[in-house]
Amino acid sequence: MAPVAFTFFTDTATLCVFDPAGLRHKLDDDCDWWSLPCAELAAVNAGQAAFFNLGGDGAYALEVLAGLADPQASVHLAVVSGRVFIGAGEDVTGGGLEPDAACSGLFMDLPPGGYRILARRDGARISLAFLPDARSRNAFAGLVRI
C-alpha cells in the first residue's frame, strides 16, 4: 500500500474510521448519536467504526502507512463494502447524512474483510496502518484515546 497523507479538521476532537455500508443503519439516527459514550463504545466493539478521541479540536495531519511501529492504539474494524472513510467525528453517518469528503476527510479502498487499525499520534500528526485480520470486533471497556 502506497502511503497516503492529508489534513483533516475536527470540532469534536475525534478521528473516525468506518465503512459507510457498516453504519448505514445509523443514517436516520441523530447526527450526534455517537457522542454518547455508550453508543460510541457499542459501535467500536461491534467493529462498525473506530473512533479515536484526540483530546483537542483543530487541524491534524494524517498519514496512512503500510505498517506502524509502537502504536498507541489498535482497533479492529469490519470493512463491508471495501470503501472506508477516514475523517472527523462530526462526519460520521447520522442525521440523514453520510460523509462525502468534500470539506475534510478521505475515502480509501480496501478489500472487504476484517482489519486491525494501528494508530499513533505525535502532537498534530496522526499515523494509521490497516492490517488484514480475521477479527473485526473489539472488547473495549472504555473509549479509545490517542
C-alpha positions in Angstrom: 0.0 0.0 0.0 1.4 3.4 -1.0 1.5 5.9 1.8 -1.5 8.4 1.8 -1.3 11.8 3.5 -3.9 14.5 4.0 -5.1 17.1 6.6 -8.5 17.0 8.4 -10.2 19.3 10.7 -12.3 18.4 13.7 -14.6 20.3 16.0 -15.3 17.2 18.1 -11.8 16.2 19.0 -12.4 12.9 17.3 -11.0 10.9 14.3 -13.3 8.3 12.9 -12.7 5.5 10.5 -15.6 3.4 9.1 -17.1 1.8 6.1 -20.4 3.7 5.4 -22.1 0.5 4.5 -21.4 -0.8 8.0 -23.1 2.3 9.6 -26.0 2.7 7.1 -28.4 1.6 9.9 -27.5 4.9 11.7 -28.4 7.1 8.7 -31.7 8.2 10.3 -30.4 8.4 13.8 -29.4 11.7 15.4 -26.4 13.3 13.8 -24.5 13.1 17.1 -25.6 9.6 18.1 -22.0 8.6 18.7 -21.4 11.4 21.2 -23.0 9.3 23.9 -20.1 7.2 25.2 -22.2 4.0 25.4 -23.2 4.4 21.7 -19.7 5.1 20.6 -18.3 2.1 22.6 -21.0 -0.2 21.2 -20.2 0.8 17.6 -16.4 0.3 18.2 -16.9 -3.0 19.9 -19.2 -4.2 17.1 -16.4 -3.3 14.6 -18.7 -0.8 12.8 -16.4 2.2 13.4 -13.1 3.2 15.0 -13.4 6.4 17.0 -10.1 7.8 18.2 -10.5 10.6 20.8 -7.8 13.2 20.3 -8.2 15.4 23.3 -8.5 18.6 21.2 -10.2 20.2 18.2 -8.3 21.6 15.2 -6.3 20.5 12.2 -4.4 17.2 12.1 -2.0 15.9 9.5 -2.8 12.2 8.9 -0.8 9.6 7.1 -1.8 6.0 6.2 1.2 3.7 6.2 1.8 0.1 5.3 2.9 -0.6 8.9 3.3 1.3 12.2 5.9 0.7 14.9 4.9 1.5 18.5 1.2 2.1 18.0 -0.7 3.8 20.9 -4.0 2.1 20.0 -5.2 -0.9 18.0 -8.8 -1.2 16.9 -10.5 -3.9 14.8 -12.9 -2.9 12.0 -15.2 -4.7 9.7 -14.9 -3.4 6.1 -18.1 -4.5 4.4 -18.1 -2.6 1.0 -14.4 -2.0 0.5 -14.7 1.7 0.9 -13.6 3.3 4.2 -14.0 6.9 5.3 -11.2 8.5 7.4 -12.0 11.9 8.9 -13.5 14.0 11.7 -16.1 12.5 14.1 -18.7 15.1 13.0 -18.7 13.4 9.5 -19.9 10.0 10.8 -23.2 8.7 9.3 -26.3 10.1 11.0 -28.9 12.8 10.8 -29.7 11.8 7.3 -26.2 12.5 6.1 -23.2 10.3 5.1 -19.6 11.6 4.7 -18.7 13.0 1.3 -15.1 14.1 1.9 -15.9 17.4 0.2 -14.6 19.6 3.1 -12.3 17.2 5.0 -11.5 13.5 5.2 -10.7 10.9 2.7 -12.2 7.7 1.2 -9.8 4.8 0.9 -10.5 1.5 -0.9 -9.6 -1.7 0.9 -10.6 -5.3 0.1 -13.7 -6.3 2.2 -12.8 -8.2 5.4 -11.6 -7.6 8.9 -8.8 -5.2 9.7 -6.7 -4.2 12.7 -6.1 -0.4 12.6 -2.9 0.7 14.3 -2.9 4.3 15.4 -0.2 6.7 16.7 -0.5 10.4 17.5 2.5 12.7 17.8 1.1 16.2 18.5 -1.0 17.2 15.5 0.4 14.3 13.4 -1.6 11.0 13.3 -0.4 7.8 11.7 -2.6 4.9 10.8 -1.9 1.4 9.4 -4.6 -1.1 8.2 -3.6 -4.7 8.6 -5.8 -7.5 7.4 -7.1 -9.6 10.4 -9.6 -12.4 10.9 -11.0 -10.4 13.8 -13.4 -7.5 13.2 -14.8 -6.9 16.7 -13.4 -5.4 19.9 -13.9 -5.8 23.6 -13.0 -2.3 25.0 -14.3 -1.3 28.4 -13.6 2.4 27.7 -13.3 4.8 24.8 -10.1 4.8 22.6 -7.8 7.7 23.1 -4.6 8.6 21.3 
